[in-house]
């Protein structure tokens, strides 16, 4: 007997991240049911360490459960209660939007599809420019490791982080998010000779765009990366 899987598109969000300035009473995003069948879309928030229940007491999501016809769009509103999160730095949460599978017919396999994106809440009074957060990172060599300090109040999301020494790759990471006010040590492969590291990474800005950065890191003197020109393939 062969089990036939139902082939249909799922839910799509109109953004890859949500920025929530404290000056706004609420923020919203759009969910699109790209399939032809009616679905239920459930939305909720999760914290990095806090429980879902504690986060749900700080935020209201409306509608948290929406019935959507085929090819329909639904606006999801997120409202913060006004207290409970840090007031001197940005907070990050995870917004989940999940398609609840309907009852399957015989010989059909239903797959629940969930979209998960970051929501950044920004309190009032942050004077630094969030679009320069990646450029403000401080890099240095210390005790055989690459140290990075994020002195600002914003999270910095990076991908394709790589450090080379005389052409040899000594550090490579696919992705990393640096939290505000954090100091992090990244282990390097042993360096056989002296000389600067060539550092390259891609920062993700508020709009989800990728911005390449480059720097030469030498000794324990703090170095900031400069934005490099991006080249299309």
C-alpha positions as CSV (number, residue, x, y, z in Angstrom):
1,X,0.0,0.0,0.0
2,X,1.4,3.4,-0.9
3,X,0.8,6.4,1.3
4,X,0.2,9.5,-0.8
5,X,1.5,12.8,0.7
6,X,-0.7,15.8,0.2
7,X,1.3,18.4,-1.8
8,X,0.3,21.9,-1.0
9,X,1.9,25.2,-0.1
10,X,1.9,26.5,3.4
11,X,1.9,29.8,5.4
12,X,4.3,32.6,4.4
13,X,5.2,35.7,6.5
14,X,5.8,39.1,4.8
15,X,8.9,39.7,6.9
16,X,12.0,37.8,8.2
17,X,12.1,39.8,11.5
18,X,10.0,42.1,13.5
19,X,11.3,45.3,15.1
20,X,9.1,46.7,18.0
21,X,10.0,50.2,19.1
22,X,8.7,51.1,22.5
23,X,7.2,54.3,21.0
24,X,4.8,52.2,19.0
25,X,1.6,50.9,20.7
26,X,1.7,47.8,18.6
27,X,3.4,46.1,15.6
28,X,1.9,43.9,13.0
29,X,2.9,41.4,10.3
30,X,0.9,39.6,7.5
31,X,0.4,35.9,7.2
32,X,-0.4,34.5,3.8
33,X,-2.0,31.1,3.3
34,X,-0.5,30.2,-0.1
35,X,-2.4,26.9,-0.4
36,X,-5.8,26.3,-1.7
37,X,-7.3,24.6,1.4
38,X,-8.7,26.3,4.5
39,X,-6.3,26.2,7.5
40,X,-5.9,27.3,11.1
41,X,-3.0,29.6,11.9
42,X,-1.8,29.7,15.5
43,X,0.6,32.5,16.7
44,X,2.6,32.7,19.9
45,X,5.8,34.2,21.4
46,X,8.7,32.5,23.2
47,X,11.7,33.9,25.0
48,X,15.3,32.9,24.9
49,X,15.2,31.7,28.5
50,X,11.8,32.7,29.8
51,X,8.9,30.3,29.7
52,X,6.1,30.7,27.1
53,X,3.6,31.4,29.8
54,X,5.7,34.3,31.3
55,X,6.1,35.9,27.9
56,X,2.4,35.6,27.1
57,X,1.7,37.6,30.2
58,X,3.8,40.5,28.7
59,X,2.3,40.4,25.2
60,X,-1.0,40.0,23.5
61,X,-1.2,38.5,20.0
62,X,-4.4,39.0,18.1
63,X,-5.7,36.9,16.7
64,X,-3.7,34.1,18.3
65,X,-5.8,31.6,16.3
66,X,-7.1,32.5,12.9
67,X,-9.1,30.4,10.3
68,X,-7.8,31.3,6.9
69,X,-9.3,30.4,3.5
70,X,-7.2,29.3,0.6
71,X,-4.9,32.1,-0.7
72,X,-6.2,34.4,2.1
73,X,-4.1,36.9,4.1
74,X,-4.3,37.7,7.8
75,X,-2.9,40.6,9.8
76,X,-1.3,39.5,13.1
77,X,-1.1,42.3,15.8
78,X,1.4,42.2,18.7
79,X,0.9,44.4,21.7
80,X,3.3,44.8,24.6
81,X,2.0,45.4,28.1
82,X,4.6,48.1,28.7
83,X,6.7,46.4,31.5
84,X,8.6,43.3,32.2
85,X,11.5,43.6,29.7
86,X,14.9,45.4,30.0
87,X,14.8,49.2,29.7
88,X,18.5,49.8,28.9
89,X,18.9,47.3,26.0
90,X,17.1,45.5,23.3
91,X,15.3,42.2,24.1
92,X,14.8,39.4,21.6
93,X,11.9,37.0,21.4
94,X,10.8,34.3,19.0
95,X,7.5,34.7,17.1
96,X,6.0,31.4,16.0
97,X,3.3,31.1,13.4
98,X,2.1,27.6,12.8
99,X,-0.4,26.0,10.4
100,X,-2.5,23.5,12.3
101,X,-3.1,20.5,10.1
102,X,-6.7,19.6,9.3
103,X,-8.0,16.1,9.5
104,X,-6.4,14.1,6.7
105,X,-8.4,11.9,4.3
106,X,-7.4,8.3,3.8
107,X,-3.9,7.8,2.4
108,X,-3.0,11.4,2.9
109,X,-0.2,12.7,5.1
110,X,-0.6,16.1,6.7
111,X,2.5,18.1,7.7
112,X,2.3,21.0,10.2
113,X,4.3,24.0,8.9
114,X,5.7,26.5,11.3
115,X,7.5,29.8,10.6
116,X,9.8,31.1,13.4
117,X,11.3,34.6,13.3
118,X,12.9,37.0,15.8
119,X,11.1,39.9,17.4
120,X,13.3,42.7,18.7
121,X,11.8,44.9,21.4
122,X,13.6,48.3,21.7
123,X,12.9,50.4,24.8
124,X,12.9,54.2,24.7
125,X,16.1,56.1,25.3
126,X,18.6,54.1,23.1
127,X,20.6,56.7,21.4
128,X,22.9,54.5,19.3
129,X,22.1,53.9,15.6
130,X,20.9,50.2,15.2
131,X,22.1,50.2,11.6
132,X,25.7,50.7,12.9
133,X,25.5,47.9,15.5
134,X,27.6,45.4,13.5
135,X,30.2,48.1,12.8
136,X,30.6,48.9,16.5
137,X,31.7,45.4,17.4
138,X,35.2,45.3,18.9
139,X,37.5,42.5,17.8
140,X,40.9,41.6,19.3
141,X,43.3,38.6,19.8
142,X,43.6,37.4,23.4
143,X,45.2,34.2,24.8
144,X,45.1,32.4,21.4
145,X,41.4,33.3,20.9
146,X,39.4,35.8,18.9
147,X,37.5,38.0,21.4
148,X,34.5,40.0,20.3
149,X,32.7,42.6,22.4
150,X,29.3,44.0,21.6
151,X,29.3,47.4,23.5
152,X,26.0,48.6,22.3
153,X,22.4,47.9,23.3
154,X,21.4,46.0,20.2
155,X,21.6,42.4,19.2
156,X,23.9,41.8,16.2
157,X,23.1,38.8,13.9
158,X,26.0,37.5,11.8
159,X,26.4,34.8,9.2
160,X,29.5,33.3,7.4
161,X,31.9,34.5,10.1
162,X,35.4,33.6,9.0
163,X,39.0,34.4,10.2
164,X,42.0,33.5,8.1
165,X,45.7,33.7,9.0
166,X,48.1,33.9,6.0
167,X,45.5,32.2,3.9
168,X,44.6,29.5,6.4
169,X,41.1,29.3,7.8
170,X,41.5,29.4,11.6
171,X,37.8,30.1,12.5
172,X,34.6,29.5,10.7
173,X,31.0,29.8,11.9
174,X,27.7,29.6,9.9
175,X,25.8,32.0,12.2
176,X,25.9,33.7,15.5
177,X,23.8,36.3,17.4
178,X,25.8,38.6,19.7
179,X,23.7,39.9,22.6
180,X,24.0,43.5,23.9
181,X,26.9,44.3,26.3
182,X,28.4,40.8,25.7
183,X,32.0,39.6,25.6
184,X,32.7,36.4,23.8
185,X,35.8,34.2,23.2
186,X,36.0,32.3,19.9
187,X,38.5,29.5,19.8
188,X,41.0,29.6,16.9
189,X,43.1,26.9,15.3
190,X,46.7,27.1,16.5
191,X,48.7,30.0,14.9
192,X,52.1,28.9,13.8
193,X,53.4,32.4,13.1
194,X,52.6,35.9,14.1
195,X,50.6,38.3,12.0
196,X,47.1,39.8,11.7
197,X,43.9,37.9,11.2
198,X,41.8,38.7,8.2
199,X,38.2,38.8,9.5
200,X,35.1,38.6,7.4
201,X,31.5,38.3,8.3
202,X,28.0,39.3,7.1
203,X,25.7,41.3,9.3
204,X,21.9,41.1,9.0
205,X,20.3,44.6,9.4
206,X,16.8,45.6,10.5
207,X,15.4,45.0,7.1
208,X,16.8,41.5,6.8
209,X,19.5,42.7,4.2
210,X,23.0,41.1,4.3
211,X,25.9,43.5,4.7
212,X,29.5,42.3,4.4
213,X,32.2,43.5,6.8
214,X,36.0,43.1,6.8
215,X,38.8,43.8,9.4
216,X,42.4,43.0,10.1
217,X,42.7,42.0,13.8
218,X,46.2,42.2,15.3
219,X,47.2,41.8,19.0
220,X,45.0,42.9,21.8
221,X,44.2,46.3,20.3
222,X,40.4,46.6,19.7
223,X,39.5,46.7,16.0
224,X,36.2,47.6,14.4
225,X,35.2,46.1,11.1
226,X,34.4,48.3,8.1
227,X,31.5,47.7,5.7
228,X,32.8,46.1,2.5
229,X,31.3,46.3,-1.0
230,X,29.1,43.4,-1.8
231,X,29.6,41.7,-5.2
232,X,26.9,39.8,-7.1
233,X,27.8,36.4,-8.5
